[in-house]
Each structure stands twice: as C-alpha cells, then as structure tokens.
Amino acid sequence: MDKFPTHNKKLIEWVKNMARMCQPDDIVWIDGSDEQKQRFEKEAIGSGEIIQLNQEKLPGCFLHRTAKDDVARTEHLTFICTKIKNDAGPNNNWMTPKTAYKKARAIFKGSMSGRRMYVIPFSMGPVGSPFSKIGVELTDSRYVVLNMLIMTRAGEAVLRQLEKDGHFTKCLHSKAELDINKRLILHFPEDNTIWSVGSGYGGNVLLGKKCLSLRIASFIARKEKWFAEHMLIMGIEEPNGHVEYIAGAFPSACGKTNLAMLVPPDGLKKKGYRIWTVGDDIAWMRVDTDGSLWAINPESGFFGVAPGTNSKTNPNMVDTIKKNTIYTNVLLKPDRTVWWEGANGEVPQEGVDWQGGLWKAGMPDDRGRPILGAHPNARFTAPIMNCPTASFRIEQHHGVPISAIIFGGRRQHLAPLVYESFSWQHGVFVGSTMGSELTAAQVGKIGDVRIDPMAMFPFCGYNMAEYFRHWLAIGKRMAKAPKIFHVNWFRADESGKFLWPGFGENLRVLEWILDRCNNKVDALKSPIGYIPRPTDLDMTGLTLANGDLHRLLEISNEDWLEELKRIKKFYQLFKEDLPKELWQEYEELLLRLKAR
C-alpha cells in the first residue's frame, strides 16, 4: 500500500517496517465507520472467525471461539522487556529487549502472509483529553478489529489527533499459528512498544487493554506523576443530585463489574440513591489543581466474565449485552442464542459447547465430571453506552473527582466486611498486602491465596517496589487525598456459606464509606484499621442470621499474625527496594496485634 491516510512520518515508517517483517497481502486502515465495520463482520462470518447470532433476540451480536489452549491471559508468557532486570522487578517475567525482539521477529516473520494487516489508530480515553493516550495496533485478526472498535475510540478522529501530538504506543499483534509454544506477549516500556504473537484471546491481543492501559501506562504514569490502575469507577447520586465517586481495585472475577453497576437494594430504595457506572476495570487518575484526585475510564467498552452473570448478580450487565456484543467461548443454543453456567433461565438440554462440540446437559467427561457448556473464563465485549447506568461523564475530558479508594479480594476467613485505613501511608500498606483466592481468570490452583497488591500484580509494568513508592509520593502531593478502605464480600462460615449477601446489598457498605469520607459517622479502632459500629450500617430490609453481622466484622489476632508471615515473605521479594514506610506499617501492625 503506497498511500497512507496520515502525514505522521513516524507512524508511516513504523507501519512499513512491520509490514516488511510480517509480509501481509494488503494493509487496511480502520476509519471507525459503520460501513467498514459491517463489511468486516460479513467477512468474519464468511471465514468462520465469528458466528452471527439470532438477530431478533440478540441484534448485532456474534460468537467467537478461541483455541483450546488460548482461553485466558498467559502470564508465564508475558514479559516486561527492560535493559536492566531490576527495573522490571520480581513481580514480572523479564527479558532483555534485544533477546525479546529477536525471539519475536522469528515468529512474526511472514506471519501475515495470505492475510491482511489492519491498522487500528485508537485512543484510550476521550479523544483529545489531557488524560488520554493514543496507540496504533497492527493485527491480522478481524476479531481484534471488531473488539477494539467496542473497547476503544478508534478510527479517523484518532488519526487526526495523532497529526497534532505525534506520540503513540506501537502495538503489533499477529495470530501467527496460534501455537502456545510460539506465543509471546512482550512489553517494551522504554520503547513505548507492545508485541503480542501466537494468541487470539482478548486479554492477550486487545492491546489497548491490560497491555497499554496498565502495563505500559503504569510505567508512563510513574514518570508523569499520575496513576494507571486496575480499578472500577462508580458514582453514587443522592436525591439532591450530589454525586460522589469511588474507585475500587479487585482481582479479576471478584465482583468488580457487579459493583460498578449495582442496583440499590429494596431496603435502601426509599433513600433515592442512583448509581452511575464510569468504568468497571481501569482508572487513570491525576492530581488536579484543586489538590484532589480525578479519574477517567480509558476504555469505551466492557470485557466481562460471562459465567455467573445473570439478573440477580448483575441485571444492568444482562441488559448491556443484549445487543452489539461479541461473546467468546460460551455455549451456542439451538435457537442461535447463547448460554453459560449461571445464566438466566433453565439449563438448555443441548447445544454446541465452547470448543465447538455437540453438548448435552450433564454429559460427563473421562473422569465422570459434567462437561461445561461455556469455559469458566468465557467473555463478552459490549459497548459501555449500552449500560443502563452508564455515566453522563464518561466522555468528560476532565474525569470525575474520587472521594474514596477501595481495595478488595476474596477471603473466606481473614478480612472483615469493611475497614478504613488510618492514613494514606497505611492505606498503601493495606493495598500492597491485599490477598485474594485464585479464580478461573488466573493461572494456578483455584482457592490458593495470592497476594495481589492493588489488584495490579499481573499488570504493573515495572518494579512493584517503585510502584509502592510512587503511591506514597502521589499521596504527599494531594491536598485532599481520598480515604482508603478494604472490603471483603466473601467472608464465609465454617460450612463455606457466605455470610454477606453481596450484590446490591454492598451499597450499605459504600454508604458507610462515604459517610466516613464526609465525617458523618464515628468508627471503632481495631489493630487493622477503623471498622463500623454495627448500628452505623443501615440494615433496613436486610435480615442476617443471628450473630452473622458480628462475625462479618470480627478480627482474629491469630489469623492476622499468620497473615503477617505471608506478607513478610512477599515483601522480602523486593529486598532493599521496598519503601521503608511499608516495613514501618508492617511493624506497627505487628505491635498492635500483639498488644491486643
């Protein structure tokens, strides 16, 4: 292709160089138009890359299946490539840029022969916002193109913006042979570059998402003094129209999306709260001239986990994914609609499973276990504006002010329902030590506890000790820092039954959190932080079993002393790089627990 729809010489030269390596038959630039998108959909249906679903029941919706060994983020094949190993830190797999480029070039060489190269100019955040960053992804996958059109602002407007500022993240992807032995997800923060090859799973190939918005952006954010975080952003509006915004970090599949668009429970409806969803996964936050923290959601869509999504857990998401949605690795029903474990309605008796095989309810595998119709990490990609609770401030260039930051994970026995940190520094300690039991979205044994600081352990693009130092430094720059809290919706009794109903009922906890931010209620001081007085949680319309509220707020010294051993072992990974302030918080917690 000799003609390029841009005057950006850096972009033109890069596209030419990558095309020489990948050898595509043609180069197509994405303009963001409906006409071009519809043409790609028809081509993808024709090639079998996607399946068109029942257009009466699911208008604009499609199904995609990935390779059987390509169903989640492959963290062991994901690398941060810096010249010095310590810059990547013990939290990342590391490779030198020279070695990484050489390995990847061998796989990329000729990988697009017989295919097109699609050039996707995209903006993370509203086009032209001072918060936003531009990337350009080159890919040979129409599935990637169609998803990027949902997840980002992509096309002509971004290209015009790129003419003005010239800076962009270079993102290269090829499916290649979809061979796990030739799969690499490489980040070059010093070059502002991402290369992904050999995968077709969204988390590895939608390069605006975790790769740019977190791994590369976190590196840039540290340099430019802002935050790129794995956080939801939600607004809670009172009847008088006043809205306060919360950012929250939860590991994948721990209820982050459900919280971002919760429905107020019946018992609190008389208070007239309204929930606004700004984002469910990523927050970019800056200290503004008023000394407060302001945030945007850099994405324009949801890349959500399907299993467990239903009208009880998340009715707003159920409405969101009824149109213009791409489903991945779910069950295809005979009427060309889709299903997954935990979906609405009766379990279908038959269909085509996520691997493309005929499926019947209860059909056993070789070990006698029921074969799942949908993969446990089955996904959907849907436009955020489909969401009934989508905030009117999503396209606001300035973002929204953050009153509270919440950290949370899945802990059946350790963490209470909610507690508040004593200070910003203590809050960084709380975030840096938060643990969660593994889910299907992560590699490892389900149920094992992994310390996942700020839910960023798989996504921090540099040494996490320096990331903690960055958090401490930003706190000192704020005149009015958000208060920091920890929540745990997953506390269970001896039989494993959850003590807290969760979902919409979580608003009761958020209400207490905002009351604490506005100095409306006192709290009880415990060794780990401030916890609510039971009478300060509005339980109207909610009846828990006798003693359950006490158990939800209970703190076991013995369990926390055991947890400190886990924390110490984790902190020791970072050796002398770990900020001394965090060791100080560790020692002070140890003293408080022993003195109790």
SEPADO-362683 format. One record per residue (C-alpha): residue in one letter; z, x, y. Coordinates in steps of 0.02 Angstrom, whole numbers, plus 50000, padded with zeros to 5 digits. Example, Ala and Ser with C-alpha at 12.3 -4.5 7.8 and 13.67 -1.06 7.14 Angstrom:
residues 2
ATOM	a	50390	50615	49775
ATOM	s	50357	50684	49947
***
This chain:
residues 596
ATOM	m	50000	50000	50000
ATOM	d	49942	50080	50162
ATOM	k	50005	49951	50285
ATOM	f	50191	49936	50319
ATOM	p	50268	49792	50418
ATOM	t	50382	49913	50513
ATOM	h	50374	50058	50635
ATOM	n	50532	50137	50566
ATOM	k	50465	50307	50509
ATOM	k	50620	50347	50408
ATOM	l	50601	50185	50310
ATOM	i	50413	50208	50283
ATOM	e	50435	50386	50220
ATOM	w	50577	50337	50102
ATOM	v	50478	50192	50027
ATOM	k	50329	50307	50000
ATOM	n	50436	50440	49916
ATOM	m	50521	50316	49799
ATOM	a	50354	50237	49755
ATOM	r	50284	50408	49710
ATOM	m	50430	50430	49589
ATOM	c	50434	50253	49515
ATOM	q	50244	50226	49512
ATOM	p	50236	50037	49542
ATOM	d	50068	49950	49533
ATOM	d	50099	49867	49701
ATOM	i	50227	49858	49842
ATOM	v	50281	49689	49911
ATOM	w	50391	49669	50066
ATOM	i	50514	49525	50068
ATOM	d	50495	49419	50226
ATOM	g	50629	49289	50188
ATOM	s	50509	49142	50197
ATOM	d	50524	48989	50085
ATOM	e	50340	49006	50038
ATOM	q	50363	49182	49971
ATOM	k	50524	49134	49881
ATOM	q	50441	48986	49795
ATOM	r	50296	49096	49740
ATOM	f	50418	49220	49661
ATOM	e	50510	49079	49573
ATOM	k	50347	49018	49493
ATOM	e	50302	49196	49440
ATOM	a	50476	49225	49367
ATOM	i	50466	49061	49270
ATOM	g	50295	49112	49204
ATOM	s	50358	49282	49147
ATOM	g	50514	49208	49065
ATOM	e	50628	49302	49184
ATOM	i	50709	49137	49234
ATOM	i	50708	48961	49161
ATOM	q	50686	48811	49275
ATOM	l	50825	48685	49250
ATOM	n	50822	48495	49264
ATOM	q	50762	48472	49443
ATOM	e	50827	48294	49456
ATOM	k	51004	48341	49407
ATOM	l	51004	48522	49470
ATOM	p	50873	48537	49608
ATOM	g	50819	48714	49648
ATOM	c	50922	48785	49503
ATOM	f	50873	48914	49372
ATOM	l	50945	49002	49219
ATOM	h	50936	49189	49184
ATOM	r	50994	49288	49032
ATOM	t	51039	49471	49035
ATOM	a	51029	49594	48890
ATOM	k	51171	49577	48764
ATOM	d	51249	49743	48817
ATOM	d	51224	49709	49002
ATOM	v	51346	49570	49042
ATOM	a	51474	49648	49161
ATOM	r	51499	49795	49277
ATOM	t	51484	49955	49176
ATOM	e	51622	50053	49261
ATOM	h	51607	50204	49145
ATOM	l	51426	50224	49201
ATOM	t	51467	50202	49386
ATOM	f	51485	50362	49485
ATOM	i	51532	50421	49659
ATOM	c	51424	50575	49694
ATOM	t	51502	50692	49821
ATOM	k	51486	50880	49841
ATOM	i	51674	50905	49815
ATOM	k	51756	50818	49666
ATOM	n	51919	50783	49757
ATOM	d	51826	50682	49888
ATOM	a	51786	50554	49752
ATOM	g	51966	50560	49691
ATOM	p	52043	50523	49520
ATOM	n	52002	50338	49544
ATOM	n	51815	50369	49524
ATOM	n	51695	50443	49398
ATOM	w	51619	50592	49486
ATOM	m	51455	50685	49478
ATOM	t	51379	50810	49597
ATOM	p	51234	50737	49699
ATOM	k	51118	50871	49630
ATOM	t	51157	50827	49449
ATOM	a	51155	50639	49482
ATOM	y	50987	50640	49569
ATOM	k	50912	50748	49431
ATOM	k	50976	50635	49290
ATOM	a	50921	50476	49378
ATOM	r	50750	50541	49430
ATOM	a	50710	50572	49247
ATOM	i	50743	50387	49211
ATOM	f	50664	50320	49371
ATOM	k	50505	50423	49347
ATOM	g	50364	50299	49310
ATOM	s	50492	50159	49278
ATOM	m	50396	50034	49385
ATOM	s	50226	50067	49306
ATOM	g	50147	49898	49268
ATOM	r	50270	49815	49387
ATOM	r	50287	49779	49572
ATOM	m	50408	49864	49689
ATOM	y	50492	49736	49801
ATOM	v	50559	49798	49968
ATOM	i	50709	49693	50025
ATOM	p	50773	49726	50202
ATOM	f	50945	49644	50207
ATOM	s	51093	49629	50324
ATOM	m	51273	49624	50264
ATOM	g	51349	49513	50397
ATOM	p	51261	49412	50533
ATOM	v	51102	49499	50591
ATOM	g	51143	49599	50747
ATOM	s	51332	49584	50736
ATOM	p	51432	49742	50778
ATOM	f	51521	49713	50612
ATOM	s	51359	49712	50511
ATOM	k	51266	49846	50414
ATOM	i	51085	49848	50358
ATOM	g	51021	49900	50187
ATOM	v	50850	49906	50107
ATOM	e	50841	49879	49919
ATOM	l	50689	49930	49818
ATOM	t	50682	49842	49650
ATOM	d	50562	49793	49511
ATOM	s	50660	49635	49471
ATOM	r	50615	49463	49540
ATOM	y	50788	49407	49481
ATOM	v	50863	49533	49602
ATOM	v	50749	49473	49742
ATOM	l	50796	49290	49716
ATOM	n	50981	49331	49709
ATOM	m	50976	49444	49862
ATOM	l	50895	49301	49960
ATOM	i	51051	49200	49919
ATOM	m	51183	49335	49937
ATOM	t	51121	49419	50097
ATOM	r	51024	49386	50257
ATOM	a	50858	49458	50201
ATOM	g	50683	49470	50272
ATOM	e	50587	49481	50434
ATOM	a	50735	49461	50555
ATOM	v	50823	49609	50473
ATOM	l	50668	49716	50485
ATOM	r	50656	49679	50671
ATOM	q	50839	49726	50692
ATOM	l	50804	49887	50598
ATOM	e	50673	49930	50728
ATOM	k	50814	49936	50857
ATOM	d	50952	50036	50772
ATOM	g	50858	50128	50635
ATOM	h	51008	50156	50519
ATOM	f	51008	50082	50344
ATOM	t	51080	50111	50171
ATOM	k	50946	50167	50048
ATOM	c	50962	50061	49890
ATOM	l	50849	50094	49740
ATOM	h	50852	49991	49580
ATOM	s	50744	49981	49425
ATOM	k	50773	49887	49264
ATOM	a	50680	50030	49178
ATOM	e	50704	49998	48991
ATOM	l	50871	49905	49008
ATOM	d	50939	50040	48893
ATOM	i	51127	50064	48906
ATOM	n	51100	50247	48859
ATOM	k	50990	50264	49012
ATOM	r	51098	50164	49132
ATOM	l	51174	50237	49289
ATOM	i	51249	50161	49445
ATOM	l	51258	50303	49571
ATOM	h	51332	50305	49746
ATOM	f	51297	50447	49867
ATOM	p	51414	50409	50014
ATOM	e	51367	50570	50105
ATOM	d	51184	50516	50099
ATOM	n	51215	50329	50126
ATOM	t	51117	50300	49966
ATOM	i	51136	50196	49806
ATOM	w	51033	50217	49647
ATOM	s	51051	50094	49502
ATOM	v	50943	50106	49346
ATOM	g	50941	50028	49173
ATOM	s	51039	49868	49211
ATOM	g	50996	49689	49253
ATOM	y	51174	49622	49278
ATOM	g	51208	49562	49455
ATOM	g	51364	49667	49484
ATOM	n	51262	49825	49448
ATOM	v	51098	49778	49531
ATOM	l	51130	49667	49682
ATOM	l	51160	49825	49781
ATOM	g	51219	49737	49939
ATOM	k	51371	49675	49844
ATOM	k	51502	49792	49769
ATOM	c	51393	49947	49788
ATOM	l	51361	49934	49975
ATOM	s	51491	49809	50037
ATOM	l	51635	49900	49955
ATOM	r	51597	50074	49885
ATOM	i	51482	50138	50022
ATOM	a	51558	50028	50159
ATOM	s	51735	50088	50120
ATOM	f	51677	50267	50148
ATOM	i	51593	50218	50312
ATOM	a	51742	50112	50364
ATOM	r	51863	50256	50348
ATOM	k	51751	50363	50459
ATOM	e	51726	50222	50587
ATOM	k	51908	50159	50578
ATOM	w	51889	49986	50502
ATOM	f	51920	49903	50332
ATOM	a	51796	49857	50194
ATOM	e	51900	49757	50071
ATOM	h	51886	49657	49910
ATOM	m	51960	49503	49994
ATOM	l	51933	49318	50021
ATOM	i	51943	49247	50197
ATOM	m	52003	49068	50221
ATOM	g	52057	48961	50367
ATOM	i	52195	48831	50366
ATOM	e	52173	48700	50502
ATOM	e	52316	48592	50564
ATOM	p	52288	48413	50628
ATOM	n	52292	48476	50809
ATOM	g	52138	48584	50774
ATOM	h	52229	48751	50769
ATOM	v	52159	48863	50631
ATOM	e	52243	49016	50559
ATOM	y	52152	49135	50443
ATOM	i	52214	49228	50289
ATOM	a	52133	49373	50195
ATOM	g	52178	49394	50013
ATOM	a	52145	49526	49880
ATOM	f	52142	49476	49697
ATOM	p	52059	49565	49550
ATOM	s	51905	49477	49477
ATOM	a	51937	49311	49388
ATOM	c	52114	49295	49459
ATOM	g	52084	49138	49562
ATOM	k	52015	49215	49721
ATOM	t	51868	49095	49735
ATOM	n	51975	48945	49690
ATOM	l	52099	48990	49826
ATOM	a	51964	49016	49957
ATOM	m	51909	48834	49944
ATOM	l	52063	48744	49879
ATOM	v	52089	48557	49902
ATOM	p	52258	48512	49979
ATOM	p	52372	48427	49850
ATOM	d	52414	48243	49868
ATOM	g	52593	48284	49918
ATOM	l	52535	48379	50073
ATOM	k	52388	48269	50124
ATOM	k	52495	48174	50247
ATOM	k	52509	48337	50346
ATOM	g	52322	48331	50377
ATOM	y	52276	48510	50329
ATOM	r	52094	48558	50315
ATOM	i	52032	48714	50225
ATOM	w	51888	48820	50289
ATOM	t	51802	48945	50175
ATOM	v	51739	49101	50264
ATOM	g	51714	49203	50106
ATOM	d	51776	49221	49927
ATOM	d	51753	49404	49887
ATOM	i	51728	49531	50027
ATOM	a	51803	49553	50201
ATOM	w	51753	49679	50333
ATOM	m	51893	49692	50462
ATOM	r	51909	49780	50629
ATOM	v	52047	49802	50757
ATOM	d	51987	49713	50914
ATOM	t	52029	49746	51096
ATOM	d	52173	49621	51082
ATOM	g	52257	49733	50954
ATOM	s	52232	49604	50814
ATOM	l	52133	49617	50653
ATOM	w	51968	49519	50649
ATOM	a	51861	49490	50495
ATOM	i	51688	49438	50438
ATOM	n	51619	49397	50266
ATOM	p	51468	49513	50250
ATOM	e	51390	49401	50115
ATOM	s	51298	49235	50130
ATOM	g	51324	49176	49952
ATOM	f	51443	49165	49804
ATOM	f	51427	49269	49645
ATOM	g	51557	49173	49546
ATOM	v	51626	49168	49369
ATOM	a	51570	49008	49282
ATOM	p	51693	48988	49136
ATOM	g	51844	48889	49192
ATOM	t	51756	48817	49345
ATOM	n	51774	48628	49345
ATOM	s	51826	48481	49454
ATOM	k	52010	48516	49427
ATOM	t	52008	48704	49459
ATOM	n	51880	48704	49600
ATOM	p	51795	48540	49646
ATOM	n	51715	48618	49800
ATOM	m	51630	48751	49695
ATOM	v	51569	48618	49574
ATOM	d	51483	48534	49722
ATOM	t	51418	48701	49786
ATOM	i	51324	48745	49626
ATOM	k	51233	48580	49605
ATOM	k	51079	48644	49697
ATOM	n	50985	48805	49738
ATOM	t	51091	48903	49615
ATOM	i	51046	49039	49489
ATOM	y	51152	49031	49332
ATOM	t	51170	49184	49220
ATOM	n	51222	49188	49036
ATOM	v	51275	49005	49022
ATOM	l	51232	48878	48887
ATOM	l	51070	48781	48907
ATOM	k	51091	48599	48855
ATOM	p	50952	48493	48779
ATOM	d	50928	48399	48944
ATOM	r	50899	48566	49033
ATOM	t	51065	48564	49122
ATOM	v	51198	48697	49090
ATOM	w	51373	48711	49020
ATOM	w	51510	48840	48999
ATOM	e	51683	48843	48923
ATOM	g	51798	48744	49037
ATOM	a	51657	48648	49122
ATOM	n	51666	48464	49166
ATOM	g	51633	48332	49034
ATOM	e	51630	48334	48846
ATOM	v	51584	48490	48749
ATOM	p	51399	48475	48705
ATOM	q	51361	48467	48520
ATOM	e	51213	48585	48530
ATOM	g	51108	48692	48646
ATOM	v	51041	48868	48672
ATOM	d	51179	48996	48698
ATOM	w	51186	49138	48824
ATOM	q	51097	49255	48701
ATOM	g	50953	49133	48679
ATOM	g	51002	49075	48504
ATOM	l	51024	48897	48440
ATOM	w	51204	48845	48460
ATOM	k	51313	48706	48388
ATOM	a	51490	48662	48438
ATOM	g	51618	48752	48327
ATOM	m	51488	48863	48245
ATOM	p	51583	49016	48177
ATOM	d	51537	49199	48189
ATOM	d	51555	49326	48047
ATOM	r	51744	49328	48070
ATOM	g	51762	49140	48074
ATOM	r	51788	49129	48262
ATOM	p	51694	48996	48362
ATOM	i	51538	49066	48445
ATOM	l	51545	49041	48633
ATOM	g	51402	48948	48714
ATOM	a	51422	49045	48877
ATOM	h	51477	49225	48899
ATOM	p	51658	49241	48964
ATOM	n	51586	49329	49118
ATOM	a	51442	49205	49143
ATOM	r	51398	49192	49327
ATOM	f	51317	49086	49460
ATOM	t	51241	49135	49626
ATOM	a	51245	48999	49759
ATOM	p	51222	48991	49949
ATOM	i	51386	48984	50044
ATOM	m	51319	48846	50156
ATOM	n	51312	48732	50001
ATOM	c	51502	48734	50001
ATOM	p	51585	48577	50073
ATOM	t	51721	48686	50151
ATOM	a	51603	48819	50223
ATOM	s	51673	48877	50390
ATOM	f	51579	48847	50552
ATOM	r	51621	49029	50594
ATOM	i	51527	49112	50450
ATOM	e	51386	49163	50568
ATOM	q	51506	49204	50710
ATOM	h	51465	49384	50756
ATOM	h	51644	49418	50808
ATOM	g	51725	49354	50649
ATOM	v	51896	49271	50636
ATOM	p	52074	49333	50676
ATOM	i	52182	49372	50524
ATOM	s	52364	49314	50527
ATOM	a	52414	49366	50350
ATOM	i	52353	49479	50210
ATOM	i	52395	49426	50033
ATOM	f	52392	49533	49877
ATOM	g	52399	49451	49706
ATOM	g	52368	49478	49522
ATOM	r	52403	49407	49350
ATOM	r	52581	49449	49296
ATOM	q	52666	49336	49170
ATOM	h	52841	49404	49193
ATOM	l	52863	49529	49336
ATOM	a	52814	49468	49509
ATOM	p	52890	49312	49588
ATOM	l	52783	49170	49656
ATOM	v	52780	49248	49830
ATOM	y	52866	49383	49931
ATOM	e	52841	49463	50101
ATOM	s	52841	49649	50134
ATOM	f	52972	49722	50250
ATOM	s	52843	49808	50361
ATOM	w	52660	49861	50368
ATOM	q	52704	50025	50281
ATOM	h	52799	49933	50145
ATOM	g	52652	49812	50132
ATOM	v	52534	49958	50098
ATOM	f	52654	50011	49959
ATOM	v	52651	49833	49889
ATOM	g	52460	49830	49893
ATOM	s	52445	50006	49821
ATOM	t	52551	49963	49670
ATOM	m	52494	49787	49629
ATOM	g	52456	49764	49445
ATOM	s	52354	49637	49351
ATOM	e	52323	49594	49170
ATOM	l	52142	49629	49125
ATOM	t	52014	49488	49115
ATOM	a	51838	49470	49042
ATOM	a	51763	49533	49206
ATOM	q	51833	49707	49171
ATOM	v	51809	49831	49031
ATOM	g	51966	49853	48925
ATOM	k	52085	49756	48815
ATOM	i	52117	49583	48887
ATOM	g	52300	49566	48934
ATOM	d	52336	49750	48964
ATOM	v	52410	49785	49137
ATOM	r	52308	49892	49254
ATOM	i	52370	49945	49425
ATOM	d	52232	49891	49541
ATOM	p	52276	49938	49721
ATOM	m	52218	49806	49845
ATOM	a	52102	49748	49702
ATOM	m	51997	49899	49755
ATOM	f	52022	50023	49613
ATOM	p	51846	49998	49542
ATOM	f	51768	49987	49716
ATOM	c	51844	50119	49830
ATOM	g	51704	50242	49869
ATOM	y	51816	50393	49897
ATOM	n	51985	50468	49852
ATOM	m	52107	50323	49849
ATOM	a	52248	50430	49917
ATOM	e	52146	50446	50076
ATOM	y	52113	50259	50068
ATOM	f	52302	50227	50072
ATOM	r	52317	50349	50218
ATOM	h	52179	50251	50306
ATOM	w	52277	50089	50282
ATOM	l	52433	50169	50355
ATOM	a	52334	50236	50505
ATOM	i	52250	50069	50544
ATOM	g	52421	49986	50544
ATOM	k	52477	50101	50684
ATOM	r	52325	50053	50788
ATOM	m	52368	49868	50790
ATOM	a	52475	49787	50924
ATOM	k	52493	49634	50815
ATOM	a	52468	49678	50632
ATOM	p	52452	49538	50503
ATOM	k	52605	49515	50393
ATOM	i	52579	49568	50213
ATOM	f	52628	49462	50063
ATOM	h	52614	49466	49873
ATOM	v	52583	49311	49768
ATOM	n	52579	49277	49582
ATOM	w	52514	49109	49521
ATOM	f	52526	49163	49338
ATOM	r	52711	49178	49300
ATOM	a	52747	49107	49127
ATOM	d	52894	49053	49021
ATOM	e	52940	49126	48851
ATOM	s	52805	49025	48764
ATOM	g	52669	49085	48883
ATOM	k	52656	48921	48980
ATOM	f	52625	48943	49166
ATOM	l	52773	48890	49273
ATOM	w	52669	48853	49428
ATOM	p	52525	48726	49425
ATOM	g	52418	48830	49543
ATOM	f	52252	48771	49619
ATOM	g	52282	48653	49767
ATOM	e	52470	48671	49748
ATOM	n	52452	48850	49809
ATOM	l	52438	48779	49985
ATOM	r	52628	48755	49978
ATOM	v	52647	48943	49966
ATOM	l	52516	48976	50101
ATOM	e	52609	48856	50215
ATOM	w	52768	48959	50194
ATOM	i	52669	49119	50225
ATOM	l	52601	49052	50390
ATOM	d	52773	48988	50438
ATOM	r	52839	49164	50412
ATOM	c	52697	49234	50520
ATOM	n	52747	49114	50658
ATOM	n	52935	49143	50640
ATOM	k	52967	48962	50592
ATOM	v	53075	48995	50438
ATOM	d	53200	49123	50378
ATOM	a	53194	49207	50208
ATOM	l	53307	49289	50080
ATOM	k	53306	49477	50073
ATOM	s	53280	49547	49897
ATOM	p	53253	49727	49837
ATOM	i	53063	49700	49833
ATOM	g	53041	49600	49994
ATOM	y	53080	49435	50078
ATOM	i	53071	49283	49964
ATOM	p	53076	49099	50012
ATOM	r	53231	48994	50010
ATOM	p	53184	48859	49884
ATOM	t	53214	48724	50015
ATOM	d	53082	48804	50129
ATOM	l	52940	48771	50006
ATOM	d	52878	48594	50035
ATOM	m	52879	48519	49860
ATOM	t	52836	48341	49913
ATOM	g	52742	48256	49771
ATOM	l	52766	48402	49651
ATOM	t	52898	48397	49514
ATOM	l	52930	48555	49415
ATOM	a	53034	48564	49257
ATOM	n	53219	48592	49288
ATOM	g	53251	48773	49336
ATOM	d	53067	48822	49350
ATOM	l	53069	48849	49538
ATOM	h	53219	48965	49518
ATOM	r	53127	49061	49381
ATOM	l	52970	49073	49489
ATOM	l	53070	49161	49624
ATOM	e	53181	49263	49509
ATOM	i	53181	49454	49517
ATOM	s	53233	49554	49366
ATOM	n	53301	49726	49411
ATOM	e	53271	49785	49234
ATOM	d	53087	49734	49238
ATOM	w	53060	49811	49409
ATOM	l	53142	49975	49359
ATOM	e	53021	49979	49212
ATOM	e	52877	49941	49331
ATOM	l	52928	50090	49439
ATOM	k	52894	50204	49291
ATOM	r	52717	50135	49284
ATOM	i	52698	50157	49472
ATOM	k	52762	50337	49467
ATOM	k	52638	50381	49332
ATOM	f	52498	50302	49434
ATOM	y	52549	50389	49596
ATOM	q	52554	50557	49507
ATOM	l	52366	50542	49476
ATOM	f	52341	50584	49660
ATOM	k	52455	50738	49659
ATOM	e	52490	50809	49832
ATOM	d	52356	50698	49913
ATOM	l	52463	50541	49904
ATOM	p	52537	50500	50076
ATOM	k	52722	50544	50084
ATOM	e	52757	50373	50161
ATOM	l	52717	50291	49993
ATOM	w	52835	50405	49897
ATOM	q	52965	50361	50029
ATOM	e	52939	50175	49995
ATOM	y	52950	50209	49808
ATOM	e	53117	50299	49825
ATOM	e	53188	50164	49940
ATOM	l	53141	50028	49816
ATOM	l	53222	50127	49676
ATOM	l	53382	50140	49779
ATOM	r	53382	49954	49821
ATOM	l	53361	49907	49637
ATOM	k	53500	50024	49581
ATOM	a	53618	49962	49717
ATOM	r	53594	49779	49674
***
